[in-house]
Amino acid sequence: MSHVAIAGLPGGEGPVPEALADRLRRARAVFVADPGGTAARRLAEAGVVPQPLPGGAMRDGAGPDALVGSLRAAACGGEAILVVDAALPVLALDEHPSFAELVRIMARLRDPDDGCPWDLEQTHESLRPNMIEEAYEVVEAIDHADDHEIAEELGDVLLQIAFHSQMAAEAGTFTIDDVSAGIVSKLVFRHPHIFGDIEAGTAEETLARWDQLKRVEKPHRDSVLDGIPPGLPSLMAAQKISRRVVAAGFEWQDTEGVFVKLAEELAELRETENGSPEAAEEIGDILFTVVNLARHYGVDAETALLGMNEKFSRRWRSMEAVAGDDGRRIGAYGAEGLEGLWEQAKRAERADNEQGDR
């Protein structure tokens, strides 16, 4: 059976440790990223003849699976090992390490004596942008319906959790076990219809009970609006505000009431001057009302607007392509010409959709 692994050479210019050299000599294939580098020279001095990594493993965009696949193909029933210039133990790449291994590696990276300089410099505050970025990349992967990409991006989010937990453990404030215990307790407490003797009811009733139990958990909050992160995207924050006040009973009797409110806000906007503070306020009222309308229709407003952004961008790029085929700049068409290109892009999109449904 084939095995693949990664091994690090201890720093310096000295000989390769004999135990590692012996394993490398018995391996079916040994690879280095840089055939002319220090690692290749030290291996040669130890009687190990390394090979350059296969091209497919080094191409732009190649992920860990491509690397493991290339190494496994070279193993041919034996062992293929990638050697790097780093103080690493021999790590199997074709096994599934446990979560505990991630925690161990994170602690190793933060070792104050010989950890990674970059990792050691990080703080909760410096990693804040990383957490936001990784979360958005998960969402993008979900939008792409790519399971492999989702798994990879979730791993990046998990890394952020392990990173913050390790820093907290060093400071003596909490550990990764505290993080896990906290969410386990929360899930059990907020699902009494699963772990207790309360009837489940409908999904809406379950959600309302969830919000009630959250308030029990956090009695120090003076308002039902406390705890909504100020950094949320505006549409998402509006949805949370709307849902919480509705749970407190502040709601239109039916969807028609929301339409009446929207018409009222639009009429008030018409009475304002362009660019005025009053106009900005009325636009905000309109957007908030539309968020409530989306809630009544069971639609996530953030996702709906994202879909519209993507649809508009797709059609506009189609218009630019048609203009390019005509040898013209998109700005040379004028309003009427652009409207014609827009309708053409819509027709082409509908035709593509109909073709895909067949």
C-alpha positions in Angstrom: 0.0 0.0 0.0 1.3 3.5 -0.9 2.1 6.0 1.7 3.0 9.7 1.4 4.6 12.0 4.0 6.3 15.3 4.5 9.6 15.6 6.4 11.5 18.6 7.6 15.3 19.0 7.8 16.6 20.6 11.0 18.1 24.0 10.4 21.7 24.6 9.7 24.2 23.1 7.4 25.0 19.9 9.3 24.3 16.3 8.2 20.9 14.8 7.9 20.0 12.9 11.1 20.8 9.3 10.5 17.3 8.0 11.5 15.7 10.3 8.9 18.4 9.6 6.3 17.8 5.8 6.7 14.0 6.3 6.2 14.6 8.4 3.2 17.0 5.9 1.6 14.3 3.2 2.0 11.6 5.4 0.5 10.4 4.7 -3.1 10.8 8.4 -4.0 12.0 11.5 -2.2 11.1 15.0 -3.5 12.2 18.5 -2.9 10.6 21.7 -4.1 14.0 23.2 -5.1 16.4 20.7 -6.7 19.2 23.3 -6.4 18.5 24.2 -2.8 20.1 23.5 0.5 17.8 20.5 1.3 18.7 18.8 -2.0 22.4 19.2 -1.3 22.2 17.9 2.3 20.2 14.9 1.1 22.8 14.1 -1.6 25.5 14.2 1.0 23.5 11.6 3.0 23.2 9.3 0.0 19.7 10.3 -0.8 18.9 11.3 -4.4 15.9 13.6 -4.4 13.6 14.5 -7.3 11.9 17.7 -8.2 8.2 17.8 -7.4 6.0 16.8 -10.3 4.8 19.8 -12.4 1.1 19.2 -11.5 1.8 19.6 -7.8 3.5 23.0 -8.4 1.1 24.6 -10.9 -0.7 27.8 -9.9 -3.8 27.0 -7.9 -2.8 23.5 -7.1 -4.1 22.6 -3.7 -3.0 20.0 -1.1 -4.9 17.2 -2.9 -2.9 17.8 -6.1 0.3 17.5 -4.0 -0.8 14.3 -2.2 -2.0 12.8 -5.5 1.4 13.4 -7.2 3.2 11.9 -4.3 0.9 8.9 -4.1 1.4 8.2 -7.8 5.2 8.2 -7.3 5.0 5.9 -4.3 4.0 2.9 -6.4 3.2 0.7 -3.4 6.0 2.1 -1.3 6.5 5.5 0.4 7.0 8.9 -1.2 8.3 11.7 1.0 8.5 15.5 0.4 11.5 17.0 2.2 11.3 20.7 3.2 13.7 23.2 4.9 11.8 23.4 8.2 12.0 21.8 11.6 9.1 19.4 11.1 8.7 15.8 12.2 7.7 13.2 9.6 4.0 13.8 9.0 1.8 11.4 7.1 -0.2 13.2 4.4 -2.5 10.4 3.4 -4.0 10.0 6.9 -6.7 12.1 8.4 -5.2 13.9 11.4 -7.5 14.4 14.4 -8.7 17.8 15.6 -6.2 17.4 18.5 -3.4 17.3 15.9 -4.5 20.8 14.7 -4.5 22.1 18.2 -1.0 20.5 18.8 0.4 22.1 15.6 -1.0 25.5 16.5 0.7 25.3 19.9 3.9 24.3 18.1 3.7 27.3 15.8 3.2 29.6 18.8 6.1 28.0 20.8 8.0 31.0 22.3 11.4 29.4 21.8 11.3 28.2 18.2 7.8 28.8 16.9 7.0 30.6 13.7 7.9 34.3 13.9 4.8 35.5 12.1 2.4 33.3 14.2 4.1 34.6 17.4 3.5 38.2 16.4 -0.3 37.8 16.0 -2.9 39.0 18.4 -6.7 38.7 18.5 -6.9 42.2 17.0 -4.4 41.5 14.2 -6.3 38.4 13.1 -9.7 40.1 13.0 -9.5 40.8 9.2 -8.5 37.2 8.7 -11.6 35.8 10.4 -13.8 38.1 8.3 -12.1 37.2 5.1 -12.2 33.4 5.8 -15.9 33.6 6.6 -16.6 35.3 3.4 -14.6 32.8 1.5 -16.7 30.0 3.0 -19.8 31.8 1.7 -18.3 32.2 -1.7 -17.5 28.4 -1.8 -21.1 27.7 -0.8 -22.3 29.9 -3.6 -20.1 27.9 -6.0 -21.7 24.7 -4.7 -18.2 23.2 -4.6 -18.0 20.7 -1.7 -14.2 20.4 -2.0 -13.8 24.2 -1.8 -16.3 24.4 1.1 -14.3 21.8 3.1 -11.0 23.7 2.4 -12.5 27.1 3.4 -14.1 25.6 6.5 -10.6 24.4 7.4 -9.3 27.9 7.2 -12.1 29.1 9.5 -11.2 26.3 11.9 -7.6 27.4 11.9 -8.7 30.9 13.0 -10.7 29.3 15.9 -7.6 27.2 16.9 -5.4 30.3 16.6 -7.5 32.5 18.8 -7.9 29.7 21.3 -4.2 29.0 21.5 -3.5 32.7 22.2 -6.1 32.7 24.9 -4.7 29.6 26.4 -1.3 31.2 26.6 -2.9 34.2 28.3 -4.8 31.9 30.7 -8.2 33.2 29.7 -9.8 30.2 27.9 -8.9 27.1 25.9 -10.2 25.3 22.9 -11.9 22.9 25.3 -13.7 25.9 26.8 -14.9 27.0 23.3 -16.2 23.5 22.6 -17.9 23.1 26.0 -19.5 26.5 25.6 -21.2 25.7 22.3 -22.2 22.2 23.5 -23.9 23.7 26.5 -25.6 26.3 24.4 -27.0 23.8 21.9 -28.4 21.6 24.6 -30.0 24.5 26.5 -31.5 26.0 23.4 -33.0 22.7 22.1 -35.3 21.6 24.9 -37.5 20.0 22.3 -34.6 17.6 21.5 -32.9 17.2 24.9 -35.8 17.9 27.1 -39.6 17.2 27.2 -40.9 20.3 25.3 -42.9 19.7 22.1 -41.0 20.8 19.0 -43.8 22.7 17.3 -43.2 24.5 14.0 -39.9 25.9 12.8 -41.2 29.4 13.5 -42.1 28.4 17.1 -38.7 26.8 17.6 -36.9 30.0 16.4 -39.0 32.1 18.7 -38.1 29.8 21.6 -34.5 30.1 20.6 -34.6 33.9 20.9 -36.4 33.6 24.3 -33.8 31.2 25.7 -31.0 33.5 24.4 -32.5 36.3 26.6 -32.6 33.9 29.6 -28.9 33.2 29.0 -28.0 36.8 28.8 -30.1 38.6 31.5 -27.7 41.5 31.6 -28.9 42.8 28.3 -31.2 45.7 28.7 -32.7 45.6 25.1 -33.7 42.9 22.7 -31.4 44.6 20.3 -28.3 44.2 22.5 -25.7 41.8 21.1 -26.2 42.5 17.4 -22.6 43.0 16.1 -22.1 46.6 14.8 -19.8 45.3 12.1 -22.5 43.3 10.3 -23.4 44.2 6.7 -26.3 46.7 6.9 -28.9 44.4 5.3 -28.0 41.5 7.6 -28.1 43.8 10.6 -31.5 45.1 9.5 -32.8 41.6 9.3 -31.6 40.8 12.8 -33.2 44.0 14.2 -36.5 43.2 12.4 -36.6 39.6 13.6 -35.9 40.6 17.2 -38.6 43.3 17.4 -41.1 41.0 15.7 -40.4 38.4 18.4 -41.4 41.1 20.9 -44.7 41.6 19.1 -43.9 44.7 16.9 -45.2 43.5 13.5 -47.6 44.3 10.7 -50.8 42.4 10.7 -50.1 41.1 7.2 -47.9 41.6 4.1 -50.2 44.2 2.7 -49.3 46.4 5.6 -45.7 46.3 4.6 -46.6 47.3 1.0 -48.6 50.3 2.4 -45.6 51.3 4.5 -43.3 51.1 1.5 -45.6 53.3 -0.6 -45.7 55.8 2.2 -41.9 55.9 2.4 -41.6 56.3 -1.4 -44.0 59.2 -1.3 -42.0 60.9 1.4 -38.8 60.5 -0.6 -40.4 62.3 -3.5 -40.8 65.3 -1.2 -37.0 65.6 -0.4 -34.2 67.3 -2.3 -31.5 65.3 -4.1 -28.5 64.7 -1.9 -30.1 66.1 1.2 -29.9 64.5 4.7 -33.7 64.1 4.5 -33.3 62.1 1.3 -30.7 59.9 2.9 -33.0 59.2 5.8 -35.9 58.3 3.6 -33.8 56.0 1.5 -32.8 54.3 4.7 -36.5 53.9 5.7 -37.2 52.4 2.3 -34.4 49.9 2.5 -35.4 48.9 6.0 -39.0 48.4 4.9 -37.9 46.3 1.9 -35.9 44.1 4.3 -39.1 43.5 6.2 -40.9 42.8 3.0 -38.3 40.2 2.2 -38.8 38.7 5.6 -42.6 38.4 5.0 -41.8 36.6 1.7 -39.3 34.2 3.4 -36.4 35.7 1.5 -33.0 36.5 2.9 -32.4 40.1 1.8 -28.6 39.9 1.8 -28.7 36.8 -0.5 -31.3 38.4 -2.8 -29.2 41.5 -3.3 -26.1 39.4 -3.9 -28.0 37.5 -6.5 -29.1 40.7 -8.2 -25.5 42.1 -8.1 -24.3 38.9 -9.8 -27.1 39.0 -12.4 -26.5 42.6 -13.3 -22.7 42.1 -13.5 -23.2 39.0 -15.8 -25.5 40.9 -18.1 -23.2 44.0 -18.2 -20.2 41.8 -19.1 -22.3 40.3 -21.9 -23.1 43.8 -23.2 -19.3 44.6 -23.1 -18.6 41.5 -25.1 -21.1 42.4 -27.8 -19.7 45.9 -28.0 -16.2 44.5 -28.3 -17.3 42.2 -31.1 -18.7 45.3 -32.9 -15.4 47.1 -32.4 -17.0 49.7 -30.2 -16.6 51.0 -26.7 -19.5 50.4 -24.4 -19.7 54.1 -23.6 -20.2 55.0 -27.3 -23.7 53.5 -27.6 -25.7 56.2 -25.8 -28.7 55.5 -23.5 -30.9 54.1 -26.2 -28.2 51.8 -27.6 -27.3 50.6 -24.1 -30.9 49.8 -23.4 -30.9 47.7 -26.6 -27.8 45.9 -25.5 -29.4 45.3 -22.1 -32.5 43.7 -23.6 -30.3 41.6 -25.9 -28.3 40.4 -22.9 -31.5 39.5 -21.1 -32.8 37.5 -24.1 -29.5 35.6 -24.4 -29.6 34.8 -20.7 -33.2 33.5 -20.9 -32.2 31.4 -24.0 -29.2 29.9 -22.1 -31.4 29.1 -19.1 -34.1 27.4 -21.3 -31.4 25.4 -23.1 -30.0 24.3 -19.7 -33.4 23.1 -18.5 -33.8 20.8 -21.5 
